[in-house]
Amino acid sequence: MVRASFAGFSTALSALQANQKRLDIIGQNLSNMNTVGYTRQQLETSSLNYRTPVSNYMNGSEIIVGFGVHMDKVSQIRDPYLDAQYRSQMYKSSYTDSLQTSLDSLAKIFDESTITGITKAFDDIKSSLINMQDESKVNDAIYESELRSRIKALTNLLNDADNKITEAERQEYMRLTGKDTTENGAIETVNDILQKIGSLNRQIKQNQILGQQSLELMDERNVLLDELSSYIPIEVTYYKDRMHDGILNGTENDATPTEDLSETYHVDSNGNPMFKKEWPDDLRVEMLYTAQDGTTKRVTLVEGTEGANDDNIGKLTYTPVKDNTGADITPPYPAGFKLTFTGCKGDLVGNTPSIDLEIDPATGTMGGLQLPDESGSIQAMLDMLWKNGTGDAVNDVKGYEYYRQELNNLAKAFADVINSINIDGAKNDKTGIKPEDQYLIANKTDNGLNDITAANIGINTNWVNGTVHVSTAGSAANGTKNPTDTILNMLEAMKATYPLNGTGNLVDILTAANGVAGIDVANLGNLKNNTFADYMNHVSTTLANDSYHNKYALKSNVTVLNGIQNSRDEMSGVSLDEEASNMMQFMSAYNAASRFMTALDQTLDVLINSTGVVGR
C-alpha cells in the first residue's frame, strides 16, 4: 500500500530543520572564534522511527523506517581527559613561573655583573689595607679614615641587601594574602573562583533540568577551573547526585552498596527498567595534598549543588601568627602565618574538611600536611617564604631565608675575623686599654659584638669618635712592636679562604679570639672554602644556577602546556577551515532535503491529478 500522503513531507521537513539548526550552530561557532574559553558546539541527532507506541498498531511485516531525524540536543565538543591533562600541567607551569618572578627579584639584589656591589666593596677594603702597609701610613688618620669609610660602605651594602630581601618577602606576602594592598591576593582570588564555580554549578544544573543546556555558562566554568588550576593542584569529577546515582541512598560508603534502578531508569510496575532518565551531572573540585605518610589525598572544595547557600563551597583562609604583644609577626615570615584549606560542608566523599598548611617556628620545618611539589603559584609563594634550602625533603627550595642566611654568614664571618685581628693586636698595647673593647665592627643596635647579621652590621661608634683605632701595638706572637702587623694580618685575612686549613698566625689569632663574647670562629666554616669577596660571587652563582634551571623547567612546562592546549584547540576550538567544510556539507544536505520535498510534491501532484481518470 502507499504510505501516508504527508509522511514524506514530515521527513523532508525534519531534515530541513536539522540542517538549518546545524548552519545556525556553525554561525554561532564562527562568531565566537575569538571568544575566550568558547567551546565548539554541535547538534546531536538520532533517527526518528516511531517504534513506541505507534508501532504497536502497525502491521508487523511493515519496515519501520523513513520518518526523519530527531534533534536531541546541542552539545559541546570537549575531551575531559585533555582538560585534566591541561590543568595538571597548568599548576606545574604556574609554579615555575611564580618561582621565576621571585628569583628575578632576588637577582636584582645579588647580580653584581653590571653594578658596583658587595664584591667591589671587599676589593676596596683590600686596596685600603694595601695602602696602609707602610709604617708611615698606618698611623695616618687620613688612611685610617679611608679604611673606616670603606668598611662602612660595605656594612651599608649588607644592610641594604638585607632590606631588599625583606622587601621582596613583603611583596611576595602581599601577592599571596593581598594584605596592605588594594589588589586581591592569591588567597582572595582562589576563594572568589570557588564561589563562582559553586554558583555556576547550581545555575547550570537548574537550567539543564528545565531543558536549557547553558553551554556558555559551562564555558565560563571551564575558564574558572583552568584559572584555579594555576593556583592549586585540583582534580575535577563529573557525577550524578545521590538521588540519581543508581545507588540506594545511605549506602554510598558501604563495602557493597545496594543498587536502585529507579534512580537512573523509569521502571514498570514490576521494577524492570524501561528507558533511562536524563539527569544532568554535578561537578566536584578536589585539591590534592600530601599526607604525613607520603600518600596523596584530597580535600573537596566544590561539591556539586549539595546543601544550601555556600554548603557546597570550601575556602582558603590566612591566619597571621601573633607575637607576645598580640601584634602580627613581621618579616622574616617563616613563622608569620598559616594557611587553612577548609573543605565544603556538603563533602560527600568522606574527606577531612580542614587541612592546615603551616610551618613550625620551633623546628623550621613544614608541619604535617603539605601540597605536592610544583603544584601551583601558591605553593611557589609558600616555598619562597617558608623554605630555607637546607637540602632535606621539606626545605629543598632556596627561598628568601636561604639568601638572607648567606648574607648573615658573610657579615658575621667578616666581622669576627676583622675584630679578632684588631683585638689580638691590642693585647700588645702598653697603655692599659682593654683589648676586648678594641673591635671595629659591631651590631649597630647595641654597639656590641653579639648576634651580628647583615641587617645590623655597622661600625663601632667608638671607632668613629676616636676611642678605638686600628691597632699599631705590634704582634703578640713575635714579641716585637711592628705597627703594621695588624694591617698585614687583616690583608692576609682578606686573601684567605674559610674555613682556614692547617696552622699559622691567622689561625692562632682567630682561635685565641674565640673566647671573646660575641665572636664565634666556628661560623667561618660556612664560607665553603671561599674568600669574603669570592663568597659573594658564590652566592650570586648559586642564585644564577637556580634561576637557569628554573627557567629551563619553565620553558619545558610551557612547551608541554602549549602542546596540550593545541590538542584541546583541535578538539574544542573553532577552525575556520573545518566550519567552512561543514557549512558546505550541511548546505548540500539542506538542498537535497529541499529537492526531496519538491520530488514529493511532484509525486503527490501525479497521484492526485493523473491517476483514477478511468470512467470520467
BADRENNU-848372 format. One record per residue (C-alpha): residue number from 1; residue in three letters; y, z, x. Coordinates in pm, whole numbers. Each point is the difference from the previous one (the first is absolute). Layout:
# BADRENNU-848372
KEPA,NUM,Ala,Y,Z,X $
...
This chain:
# BADRENNU-848372
KEPA,1,Met,0,0,0 $
KEPA,2,Val,361,-49,106 $
KEPA,3,Arg,164,320,133 $
KEPA,4,Ala,297,162,-177 $
KEPA,5,Ser,291,-242,-16 $
KEPA,6,Phe,256,214,185 $
KEPA,7,Ala,-234,184,240 $
KEPA,8,Gly,72,-255,270 $
KEPA,9,Phe,373,42,-48 $
KEPA,10,Ser,-40,378,51 $
KEPA,11,Thr,-187,-68,324 $
KEPA,12,Ala,271,-237,122 $
KEPA,13,Leu,270,247,-104 $
KEPA,14,Ser,-160,283,196 $
KEPA,15,Ala,-12,-227,305 $
KEPA,16,Leu,367,-89,-42 $
KEPA,17,Gln,96,366,-38 $
KEPA,18,Ala,-207,112,301 $
KEPA,19,Asn,139,-269,229 $
KEPA,20,Gln,352,61,-125 $
KEPA,21,Lys,-47,369,87 $
KEPA,22,Arg,-132,-96,344 $
KEPA,23,Leu,310,-212,57 $
KEPA,24,Asp,218,291,-113 $
KEPA,25,Ile,-174,225,252 $
KEPA,26,Ile,52,-255,278 $
KEPA,27,Gly,370,5,-85 $
KEPA,28,Gln,-5,380,15 $
KEPA,29,Asn,-172,-10,339 $
KEPA,30,Leu,239,-255,146 $
KEPA,31,Ser,308,184,-124 $
KEPA,32,Asn,-122,316,173 $
KEPA,33,Met,-105,-156,330 $
KEPA,34,Asn,254,214,189 $
KEPA,35,Thr,-22,313,-214 $
KEPA,36,Val,-109,295,214 $
KEPA,37,Gly,-345,125,-98 $
KEPA,38,Tyr,-64,-270,-261 $
KEPA,39,Thr,-368,-80,-49 $
KEPA,40,Arg,-110,-347,-110 $
KEPA,41,Gln,-117,-7,-360 $
KEPA,42,Gln,-269,-200,-174 $
KEPA,43,Leu,-136,-54,-350 $
KEPA,44,Glu,-351,128,-63 $
KEPA,45,Thr,-183,-203,-266 $
KEPA,46,Ser,-343,-17,-163 $
KEPA,47,Ser,-185,-253,-211 $
KEPA,48,Leu,67,50,-371 $
KEPA,49,Asn,-339,-16,-175 $
KEPA,50,Tyr,-30,172,-335 $
KEPA,51,Arg,-330,179,39 $
KEPA,52,Thr,83,314,-193 $
KEPA,53,Pro,27,32,-290 $
KEPA,54,Val,57,-366,-98 $
KEPA,55,Ser,-322,-115,165 $
KEPA,56,Asn,-201,227,-226 $
KEPA,57,Tyr,71,-242,-286 $
KEPA,58,Met,-57,-322,191 $
KEPA,59,Asn,-304,-221,17 $
KEPA,60,Gly,-218,136,279 $
KEPA,61,Ser,-65,-346,139 $
KEPA,62,Glu,369,-82,47 $
KEPA,63,Ile,132,10,354 $
KEPA,64,Ile,291,245,6 $
KEPA,65,Val,248,-163,235 $
KEPA,66,Gly,336,-172,3 $
KEPA,67,Phe,227,259,-158 $
KEPA,68,Gly,249,8,288 $
KEPA,69,Val,140,251,245 $
KEPA,70,His,107,360,-47 $
KEPA,71,Met,289,149,203 $
KEPA,72,Asp,-129,342,105 $
KEPA,73,Lys,291,137,205 $
KEPA,74,Val,245,-66,280 $
KEPA,75,Ser,-111,173,320 $
KEPA,76,Gln,106,37,362 $
KEPA,77,Ile,-186,-167,286 $
KEPA,78,Arg,-45,297,230 $
KEPA,79,Asp,-268,130,238 $
KEPA,80,Pro,-28,384,12 $
KEPA,81,Tyr,-186,-22,330 $
KEPA,82,Leu,293,-179,166 $
KEPA,83,Asp,237,257,-149 $
KEPA,84,Ala,-207,282,151 $
KEPA,85,Gln,-5,-176,337 $
KEPA,86,Tyr,374,-59,-10 $
KEPA,87,Arg,83,362,-83 $
KEPA,88,Ser,-237,132,264 $
KEPA,89,Gln,167,-219,260 $
KEPA,90,Met,345,80,-136 $
KEPA,91,Tyr,-18,369,87 $
KEPA,92,Lys,-120,-85,353 $
KEPA,93,Ser,288,-243,50 $
KEPA,94,Ser,254,243,-145 $
KEPA,95,Tyr,-126,275,229 $
KEPA,96,Thr,55,-204,316 $
KEPA,97,Asp,330,-135,-132 $
KEPA,98,Ser,137,348,-74 $
KEPA,99,Leu,-131,130,332 $
KEPA,100,Gln,176,-284,181 $
KEPA,101,Thr,329,96,-164 $
KEPA,102,Ser,-40,350,142 $
KEPA,103,Leu,-100,-121,346 $
KEPA,104,Asp,300,-232,6 $
KEPA,105,Ser,228,297,-68 $
KEPA,106,Leu,-157,181,296 $
KEPA,107,Ala,36,-309,218 $
KEPA,108,Lys,378,26,-39 $
KEPA,109,Ile,-27,342,167 $
KEPA,110,Phe,-251,-68,276 $
KEPA,111,Asp,43,-365,88 $
KEPA,112,Glu,213,12,317 $
KEPA,113,Ser,-54,-360,104 $
KEPA,114,Thr,351,-98,-109 $
KEPA,115,Ile,189,332,-5 $
KEPA,116,Thr,102,265,251 $
KEPA,117,Gly,-217,294,-94 $
KEPA,118,Ile,-201,294,123 $
KEPA,119,Thr,-178,-188,279 $
KEPA,120,Lys,338,-111,141 $
KEPA,121,Ala,127,359,-26 $
KEPA,122,Phe,-287,121,222 $
KEPA,123,Asp,84,-274,252 $
KEPA,124,Asp,365,110,-1 $
KEPA,125,Ile,-103,360,70 $
KEPA,126,Lys,-215,-116,288 $
KEPA,127,Ser,295,-199,137 $
KEPA,128,Ser,221,310,-10 $
KEPA,129,Leu,-265,201,186 $
KEPA,130,Ile,-23,-270,264 $
KEPA,131,Asn,379,17,44 $
KEPA,132,Met,-19,378,47 $
KEPA,133,Gln,-260,-11,281 $
KEPA,134,Asp,272,33,262 $
KEPA,135,Glu,86,359,89 $
KEPA,136,Ser,369,-83,-28 $
KEPA,137,Lys,-40,-101,-364 $
KEPA,138,Val,-236,264,-132 $
KEPA,139,Asn,282,254,-9 $
KEPA,140,Asp,250,-249,-141 $
KEPA,141,Ala,99,93,-355 $
KEPA,142,Ile,65,-364,-86 $
KEPA,143,Tyr,-357,-106,77 $
KEPA,144,Glu,-142,304,-181 $
KEPA,145,Ser,219,-85,-297 $
KEPA,146,Glu,-134,-355,2 $
KEPA,147,Leu,-360,130,2 $
KEPA,148,Arg,79,240,-284 $
KEPA,149,Ser,161,-280,-202 $
KEPA,150,Arg,-301,-223,43 $
KEPA,151,Ile,-245,274,-97 $
KEPA,152,Lys,226,72,-297 $
KEPA,153,Ala,-15,-370,-92 $
KEPA,154,Leu,-380,18,10 $
KEPA,155,Thr,-12,308,-222 $
KEPA,156,Asn,235,-169,-248 $
KEPA,157,Leu,-227,-305,-12 $
KEPA,158,Leu,-302,223,-66 $
KEPA,159,Asn,192,185,-272 $
KEPA,160,Asp,104,-331,-156 $
KEPA,161,Ala,-353,-141,12 $
KEPA,162,Asp,-134,309,-176 $
KEPA,163,Asn,276,-26,-263 $
KEPA,164,Lys,-88,-364,-59 $
KEPA,165,Ile,-368,89,-48 $
KEPA,166,Thr,108,262,-251 $
KEPA,167,Glu,216,-256,-178 $
KEPA,168,Ala,-288,-250,-4 $
KEPA,169,Glu,-220,272,-152 $
KEPA,170,Arg,267,76,-257 $
KEPA,171,Gln,24,-367,-97 $
KEPA,172,Glu,-381,-16,-32 $
KEPA,173,Tyr,8,314,-211 $
KEPA,174,Met,266,-154,-225 $
KEPA,175,Arg,-203,-322,-39 $
KEPA,176,Leu,-294,212,-108 $
KEPA,177,Thr,168,255,-228 $
KEPA,178,Gly,335,-155,-91 $
KEPA,179,Lys,160,335,84 $
KEPA,180,Asp,374,-11,83 $
KEPA,181,Thr,25,-367,-94 $
KEPA,182,Thr,89,-197,-312 $
KEPA,183,Glu,-303,-228,41 $
KEPA,184,Asn,-348,73,-128 $
KEPA,185,Gly,-244,118,264 $
KEPA,186,Ala,-361,-116,18 $
KEPA,187,Ile,-114,302,-204 $
KEPA,188,Glu,243,-74,-285 $
KEPA,189,Thr,-93,-368,11 $
KEPA,190,Val,-371,77,-28 $
KEPA,191,Asn,58,232,-297 $
KEPA,192,Asp,219,-262,-167 $
KEPA,193,Ile,-271,-265,46 $
KEPA,194,Leu,-267,232,-143 $
KEPA,195,Gln,220,69,-303 $
KEPA,196,Lys,52,-373,-62 $
KEPA,197,Ile,-371,-83,38 $
KEPA,198,Gly,-99,279,-238 $
KEPA,199,Ser,256,-119,-255 $
KEPA,200,Leu,-109,-363,35 $
KEPA,201,Asn,-363,102,-50 $
KEPA,202,Arg,85,141,-343 $
KEPA,203,Gln,222,-293,-98 $
KEPA,204,Ile,-248,-266,111 $
KEPA,205,Lys,-294,161,-175 $
KEPA,206,Gln,193,50,-322 $
KEPA,207,Asn,107,-365,-1 $
KEPA,208,Gln,-351,-123,77 $
KEPA,209,Ile,-145,202,-287 $
KEPA,210,Leu,250,-177,-226 $
KEPA,211,Gly,-108,-338,137 $
KEPA,212,Gln,281,-56,253 $
KEPA,213,Gln,-123,-69,354 $
KEPA,214,Ser,321,129,171 $
KEPA,215,Leu,-67,-211,308 $
KEPA,216,Glu,355,40,132 $
KEPA,217,Leu,-36,380,-20 $
KEPA,218,Met,-326,-29,191 $
KEPA,219,Asp,184,-202,267 $
KEPA,220,Glu,261,274,23 $
KEPA,221,Arg,-275,261,39 $
KEPA,222,Asn,-172,-202,273 $
KEPA,223,Val,326,-22,196 $
KEPA,224,Leu,35,378,-25 $
KEPA,225,Leu,-358,50,117 $
KEPA,226,Asp,65,-222,302 $
KEPA,227,Glu,314,198,81 $
KEPA,228,Leu,-182,332,-43 $
KEPA,229,Ser,-269,-112,244 $
KEPA,230,Ser,268,-34,270 $
KEPA,231,Tyr,64,377,-21 $
KEPA,232,Ile,-343,156,-53 $
KEPA,233,Pro,-365,-119,7 $
KEPA,234,Ile,-110,-76,-355 $
KEPA,235,Glu,-295,-140,-190 $
KEPA,236,Val,44,-161,-342 $
KEPA,237,Thr,-273,8,-265 $
KEPA,238,Tyr,-15,-161,-345 $
KEPA,239,Tyr,-213,183,-257 $
KEPA,240,Lys,-55,63,-371 $
KEPA,241,Asp,125,327,-146 $
KEPA,242,Arg,-247,265,-109 $
KEPA,243,Met,-6,-122,-360 $
KEPA,244,His,-106,-352,106 $
KEPA,245,Asp,-200,41,323 $
KEPA,246,Gly,-344,-15,-165 $
KEPA,247,Ile,-83,360,96 $
KEPA,248,Leu,-28,285,-246 $
KEPA,249,Asn,314,210,33 $
KEPA,250,Gly,-39,314,206 $
KEPA,251,Thr,-281,-135,221 $
KEPA,252,Glu,200,-205,252 $
KEPA,253,Asn,-78,234,290 $
KEPA,254,Asp,-362,68,-97 $
KEPA,255,Ala,-280,-117,229 $
KEPA,256,Thr,-146,-205,-289 $
KEPA,257,Pro,286,-91,-237 $
KEPA,258,Thr,-92,-91,-356 $
KEPA,259,Glu,70,-357,-109 $
KEPA,260,Asp,205,-58,-318 $
KEPA,261,Leu,-11,-367,-108 $
KEPA,262,Ser,246,55,-284 $
KEPA,263,Glu,279,54,254 $
KEPA,264,Thr,-29,-352,140 $
KEPA,265,Tyr,-168,-197,-284 $
KEPA,266,His,35,-42,-371 $
KEPA,267,Val,-339,118,-127 $
KEPA,268,Asp,-188,-56,-324 $
KEPA,269,Ser,-135,271,-228 $
KEPA,270,Asn,-302,39,228 $
KEPA,271,Gly,212,51,312 $
KEPA,272,Asn,-78,-342,145 $
KEPA,273,Pro,289,-173,183 $
KEPA,274,Met,146,-301,-181 $
KEPA,275,Phe,288,-109,226 $
KEPA,276,Lys,214,159,267 $
KEPA,277,Lys,326,179,-69 $
KEPA,278,Glu,308,-135,173 $
KEPA,279,Trp,176,299,151 $
KEPA,280,Pro,254,-6,288 $
KEPA,281,Asp,-65,162,336 $
KEPA,282,Asp,184,299,141 $
KEPA,283,Leu,116,15,362 $
KEPA,284,Arg,-61,287,242 $
KEPA,285,Val,183,48,332 $
KEPA,286,Glu,-160,229,258 $
KEPA,287,Met,135,107,338 $
KEPA,288,Leu,-245,27,288 $
KEPA,289,Tyr,-4,303,227 $
KEPA,290,Thr,-224,141,269 $
KEPA,291,Ala,-167,336,-61 $
KEPA,292,Gln,-74,261,266 $
KEPA,293,Asp,-354,-133,44 $
KEPA,294,Gly,136,-347,77 $
KEPA,295,Thr,-104,-158,-331 $
KEPA,296,Thr,235,-220,-200 $
KEPA,297,Lys,90,139,-342 $
KEPA,298,Arg,246,-85,-275 $
KEPA,299,Val,264,162,-212 $
KEPA,300,Thr,96,-172,-325 $
KEPA,301,Leu,372,-77,-25 $
KEPA,302,Val,-8,-221,-312 $
KEPA,303,Glu,-273,37,-263 $
KEPA,304,Gly,28,-281,-252 $
KEPA,305,Thr,162,116,-324 $
KEPA,306,Glu,-160,343,-15 $
KEPA,307,Gly,176,296,-156 $
KEPA,308,Ala,360,8,-116 $
KEPA,309,Asn,334,-40,172 $
KEPA,310,Asp,-58,18,379 $
KEPA,311,Asp,-356,136,-16 $
KEPA,312,Asn,-129,-328,143 $
KEPA,313,Ile,233,11,303 $
KEPA,314,Gly,-26,199,324 $
KEPA,315,Lys,280,62,244 $
KEPA,316,Leu,95,60,361 $
KEPA,317,Thr,220,303,73 $
KEPA,318,Tyr,183,116,309 $
KEPA,319,Thr,45,371,73 $
KEPA,320,Pro,223,123,285 $
KEPA,321,Val,-133,291,203 $
KEPA,322,Lys,242,292,13 $
KEPA,323,Asp,90,208,303 $
KEPA,324,Asn,38,379,-1 $
KEPA,325,Thr,347,-28,-151 $
KEPA,326,Gly,-116,-218,-287 $
KEPA,327,Ala,165,-315,132 $
KEPA,328,Asp,-179,-333,47 $
KEPA,329,Ile,-143,-44,349 $
KEPA,330,Thr,204,-257,192 $
KEPA,331,Pro,-114,-246,268 $
KEPA,332,Pro,-237,-24,174 $
KEPA,333,Tyr,-207,-52,-315 $
KEPA,334,Pro,-372,65,65 $
KEPA,335,Ala,14,330,-188 $
KEPA,336,Gly,289,-99,-224 $
KEPA,337,Phe,-167,-121,-318 $
KEPA,338,Lys,-320,-82,-178 $
KEPA,339,Leu,-103,-275,-241 $
KEPA,340,Thr,-209,55,-310 $
KEPA,341,Phe,-183,-277,-184 $
KEPA,342,Thr,-69,119,-354 $
KEPA,343,Gly,-254,-191,-205 $
KEPA,344,Cys,73,-86,-363 $
KEPA,345,Lys,-103,245,-271 $
KEPA,346,Gly,-215,-261,-170 $
KEPA,347,Asp,-226,-53,302 $
KEPA,348,Leu,-335,-119,-142 $
KEPA,349,Val,-192,-36,326 $
KEPA,350,Gly,-19,365,106 $
KEPA,351,Asn,229,-14,305 $
KEPA,352,Thr,187,301,135 $
KEPA,353,Pro,346,-44,-151 $
KEPA,354,Ser,209,154,280 $
KEPA,355,Ile,-13,-111,365 $
KEPA,356,Asp,221,172,258 $
KEPA,357,Leu,89,-188,317 $
KEPA,358,Glu,175,238,233 $
KEPA,359,Ile,11,102,364 $
KEPA,360,Asp,-89,346,123 $
KEPA,361,Pro,305,135,185 $
KEPA,362,Ala,-217,245,193 $
KEPA,363,Thr,-246,-250,145 $
KEPA,364,Gly,203,-320,-16 $
KEPA,365,Thr,-289,-186,-166 $
KEPA,366,Met,-30,-174,-335 $
KEPA,367,Gly,-153,247,-238 $
KEPA,368,Gly,-311,-104,-188 $
KEPA,369,Leu,53,-317,-201 $
KEPA,370,Gln,178,-310,119 $
KEPA,371,Leu,49,-367,-72 $
KEPA,372,Pro,-220,-256,176 $
KEPA,373,Asp,131,-166,315 $
KEPA,374,Glu,254,-279,-47 $
KEPA,375,Ser,35,63,-371 $
KEPA,376,Gly,351,-94,-97 $
KEPA,377,Ser,358,69,96 $
KEPA,378,Ile,-13,364,-113 $
KEPA,379,Gln,-282,66,245 $
KEPA,380,Ala,205,-165,277 $
KEPA,381,Met,294,228,-77 $
KEPA,382,Leu,-223,308,0 $
KEPA,383,Asp,-159,-107,328 $
KEPA,384,Met,337,-38,169 $
KEPA,385,Leu,127,331,-137 $
KEPA,386,Trp,-317,207,37 $
KEPA,387,Lys,-211,-135,285 $
KEPA,388,Asn,60,72,368 $
KEPA,389,Gly,-235,-239,180 $
KEPA,390,Thr,-231,262,148 $
KEPA,391,Gly,-288,-246,-21 $
KEPA,392,Asp,-221,188,-247 $
KEPA,393,Ala,-113,-154,-326 $
KEPA,394,Val,281,164,-197 $
KEPA,395,Asn,296,-48,233 $
KEPA,396,Asp,-86,-336,156 $
KEPA,397,Val,335,-166,-87 $
KEPA,398,Lys,292,58,237 $
KEPA,399,Gly,266,109,-243 $
KEPA,400,Tyr,352,129,53 $
KEPA,401,Glu,-124,336,125 $
KEPA,402,Tyr,-201,-167,276 $
KEPA,403,Tyr,309,-162,145 $
KEPA,404,Arg,206,315,-50 $
KEPA,405,Gln,-263,195,194 $
KEPA,406,Glu,4,-259,278 $
KEPA,407,Leu,376,51,37 $
KEPA,408,Asn,-51,377,-8 $
KEPA,409,Asn,-258,-28,279 $
KEPA,410,Leu,242,-200,211 $
KEPA,411,Ala,296,231,-64 $
KEPA,412,Lys,-201,315,68 $
KEPA,413,Ala,-161,-138,317 $
KEPA,414,Phe,329,-119,146 $
KEPA,415,Ala,175,328,-77 $
KEPA,416,Asp,-284,210,146 $
KEPA,417,Val,-16,-201,323 $
KEPA,418,Ile,375,-9,67 $
KEPA,419,Asn,44,365,-94 $
KEPA,420,Ser,-298,108,212 $
KEPA,421,Ile,139,-177,307 $
KEPA,422,Asn,349,148,-39 $
KEPA,423,Ile,-137,350,-64 $
KEPA,424,Asp,-223,-33,307 $
KEPA,425,Gly,300,-99,212 $
KEPA,426,Ala,201,296,-129 $
KEPA,427,Lys,-265,243,126 $
KEPA,428,Asn,130,-51,355 $
KEPA,429,Asp,360,78,-100 $
KEPA,430,Lys,139,315,164 $
KEPA,431,Thr,282,62,-247 $
KEPA,432,Gly,-210,217,-229 $
KEPA,433,Ile,-17,-241,-294 $
KEPA,434,Lys,-308,8,-224 $
KEPA,435,Pro,-206,-315,74 $
KEPA,436,Glu,-149,-17,-352 $
KEPA,437,Asp,352,-46,-139 $
KEPA,438,Gln,68,-305,217 $
KEPA,439,Tyr,-137,-262,-237 $
KEPA,440,Leu,193,-318,-76 $
KEPA,441,Ile,-156,-121,-328 $
KEPA,442,Ala,-25,223,-306 $
KEPA,443,Asn,-78,21,-368 $
KEPA,444,Lys,353,-51,-126 $
KEPA,445,Thr,-57,210,-311 $
KEPA,446,Asp,-22,320,208 $
KEPA,447,Asn,73,-127,353 $
KEPA,448,Gly,-346,124,104 $
KEPA,449,Leu,-321,-149,135 $
KEPA,450,Asn,-231,58,-296 $
KEPA,451,Asp,-122,-279,-231 $
KEPA,452,Ile,193,-288,155 $
KEPA,453,Thr,-49,-321,-202 $
KEPA,454,Ala,164,-338,-20 $
KEPA,455,Ala,204,126,-294 $
KEPA,456,Asn,153,302,179 $
KEPA,457,Ile,-3,-88,369 $
KEPA,458,Gly,342,37,162 $
KEPA,459,Ile,190,117,307 $
KEPA,460,Asn,16,370,87 $
KEPA,461,Thr,352,104,-101 $
KEPA,462,Asn,16,217,313 $
KEPA,463,Trp,-38,-316,208 $
KEPA,464,Val,295,-148,-185 $
KEPA,465,Asn,224,305,55 $
KEPA,466,Gly,-98,32,368 $
KEPA,467,Thr,-219,311,-10 $
KEPA,468,Val,-308,-206,84 $
KEPA,469,His,-17,-280,260 $
KEPA,470,Val,-253,-228,158 $
KEPA,471,Ser,-158,229,258 $
KEPA,472,Thr,96,-50,367 $
KEPA,473,Ala,-178,309,131 $
KEPA,474,Gly,-273,-196,174 $
KEPA,475,Ser,-377,7,-35 $
KEPA,476,Ala,-190,323,-21 $
KEPA,477,Ala,-302,-183,136 $
KEPA,478,Asn,130,-58,354 $
KEPA,479,Gly,232,296,24 $
KEPA,480,Thr,292,-208,119 $
KEPA,481,Lys,319,-69,-184 $
KEPA,482,Asn,15,-371,-81 $
KEPA,483,Pro,259,-57,-277 $
KEPA,484,Thr,-162,-329,-102 $
KEPA,485,Asp,-349,142,-62 $
KEPA,486,Thr,55,41,-373 $
KEPA,487,Ile,143,-351,-33 $
KEPA,488,Leu,-286,-145,201 $
KEPA,489,Asn,-256,187,-213 $
KEPA,490,Met,167,-129,-317 $
KEPA,491,Leu,-5,-351,138 $
KEPA,492,Glu,-370,39,80 $
KEPA,493,Ala,-56,125,-354 $
KEPA,494,Met,169,-308,-144 $
KEPA,495,Lys,-242,-222,192 $
KEPA,496,Ala,-314,210,-63 $
KEPA,497,Thr,-259,-66,-270 $
KEPA,498,Tyr,-123,277,-229 $
KEPA,499,Pro,-225,190,0 $
KEPA,500,Leu,46,55,373 $
KEPA,501,Asn,-316,-57,202 $
KEPA,502,Gly,-104,188,316 $
KEPA,503,Thr,229,236,185 $
KEPA,504,Gly,352,-14,139 $
KEPA,505,Asn,340,158,-7 $
KEPA,506,Leu,77,-118,-356 $
KEPA,507,Val,-333,133,-128 $
KEPA,508,Asp,72,338,158 $
KEPA,509,Ile,349,13,-151 $
KEPA,510,Leu,-125,-77,-353 $
KEPA,511,Thr,-290,241,30 $
KEPA,512,Ala,234,279,109 $
KEPA,513,Ala,242,-72,-284 $
KEPA,514,Asn,-273,16,-262 $
KEPA,515,Gly,61,371,-38 $
KEPA,516,Val,363,-48,-102 $
KEPA,517,Ala,49,48,-373 $
KEPA,518,Gly,15,-334,-183 $
KEPA,519,Ile,-147,-211,282 $
KEPA,520,Asp,-352,-133,-60 $
KEPA,521,Val,-121,-236,271 $
KEPA,522,Ala,-322,-66,-194 $
KEPA,523,Asn,216,-216,-228 $
KEPA,524,Leu,47,-247,285 $
KEPA,525,Gly,-351,-131,-54 $
KEPA,526,Asn,126,-167,-318 $
KEPA,527,Leu,177,-272,200 $
KEPA,528,Lys,-330,-180,64 $
KEPA,529,Asn,52,-79,369 $
KEPA,530,Asn,351,-142,-47 $
KEPA,531,Thr,337,74,152 $
KEPA,532,Phe,272,113,-239 $
KEPA,533,Ala,145,-350,-27 $
KEPA,534,Asp,-344,-165,-21 $
KEPA,535,Tyr,-109,238,-274 $
KEPA,536,Met,279,-130,-220 $
KEPA,537,Asn,-127,-351,73 $
KEPA,538,His,-350,119,-89 $
KEPA,539,Val,119,126,-339 $
KEPA,540,Ser,184,-326,-65 $
KEPA,541,Thr,-308,-199,98 $
KEPA,542,Thr,-219,209,-231 $
KEPA,543,Leu,234,-75,-289 $
KEPA,544,Ala,12,-368,93 $
KEPA,545,Asn,-381,-18,5 $
KEPA,546,Asp,-26,175,-336 $
KEPA,547,Ser,257,-238,-144 $
KEPA,548,Tyr,-174,-305,146 $
KEPA,549,His,-340,96,-139 $
KEPA,550,Asn,148,87,-337 $
KEPA,551,Lys,187,-331,-15 $
KEPA,552,Tyr,-326,-180,77 $
KEPA,553,Ala,-177,196,-274 $
KEPA,554,Leu,287,-73,-239 $
KEPA,555,Lys,-18,-371,78 $
KEPA,556,Ser,-377,-1,-58 $
KEPA,557,Asn,32,197,-324 $
KEPA,558,Val,273,-228,-132 $
KEPA,559,Thr,-204,-309,91 $
KEPA,560,Val,-300,133,-193 $
KEPA,561,Leu,226,105,-288 $
KEPA,562,Asn,155,-348,-18 $
KEPA,563,Gly,-347,-154,1 $
KEPA,564,Ile,-103,214,-296 $
KEPA,565,Gln,330,-78,-173 $
KEPA,566,Asn,-64,-371,47 $
KEPA,567,Ser,-344,43,-158 $
KEPA,568,Arg,158,186,-289 $
KEPA,569,Asp,261,-272,-40 $
KEPA,570,Glu,-270,-266,-5 $
KEPA,571,Met,-169,192,-278 $
KEPA,572,Ser,291,150,-194 $
KEPA,573,Gly,310,-183,114 $
KEPA,574,Val,151,-305,-164 $
KEPA,575,Ser,-63,-328,183 $
KEPA,576,Leu,223,-292,-95 $
KEPA,577,Asp,-270,-253,90 $
KEPA,578,Glu,-270,182,-194 $
KEPA,579,Glu,219,47,-308 $
KEPA,580,Ala,101,-365,9 $
KEPA,581,Ser,-367,-101,16 $
KEPA,582,Asn,-81,230,-293 $
KEPA,583,Met,295,-141,-193 $
KEPA,584,Met,-135,-355,30 $
KEPA,585,Gln,-348,117,-97 $
KEPA,586,Phe,120,185,-310 $
KEPA,587,Met,235,-282,-99 $
KEPA,588,Ser,-297,-238,13 $
KEPA,589,Ala,-203,241,-214 $
KEPA,590,Tyr,293,31,-242 $
KEPA,591,Asn,28,-377,-25 $
KEPA,592,Ala,-375,-31,-50 $
KEPA,593,Ala,11,256,-283 $
KEPA,594,Ser,287,-194,-156 $
KEPA,595,Arg,-199,-324,29 $
KEPA,596,Phe,-300,176,-153 $
KEPA,597,Met,214,103,-297 $
KEPA,598,Thr,119,-361,-37 $
KEPA,599,Ala,-360,-120,5 $
KEPA,600,Leu,-92,253,-267 $
KEPA,601,Asp,292,-119,-213 $
KEPA,602,Gln,-116,-360,30 $
KEPA,603,Thr,-357,102,-85 $
KEPA,604,Leu,117,191,-303 $
KEPA,605,Asp,211,-298,-111 $
KEPA,606,Val,-306,-225,15 $
KEPA,607,Leu,-204,259,-187 $
KEPA,608,Ile,253,28,-280 $
KEPA,609,Asn,133,-350,-33 $
KEPA,610,Ser,-279,-226,119 $
KEPA,611,Thr,-318,153,-137 $
KEPA,612,Gly,-132,26,-356 $
KEPA,613,Val,162,-326,-114 $
KEPA,614,Val,-317,-140,-165 $
KEPA,615,Gly,46,-42,-374 $
KEPA,616,Arg,376,19,6 $
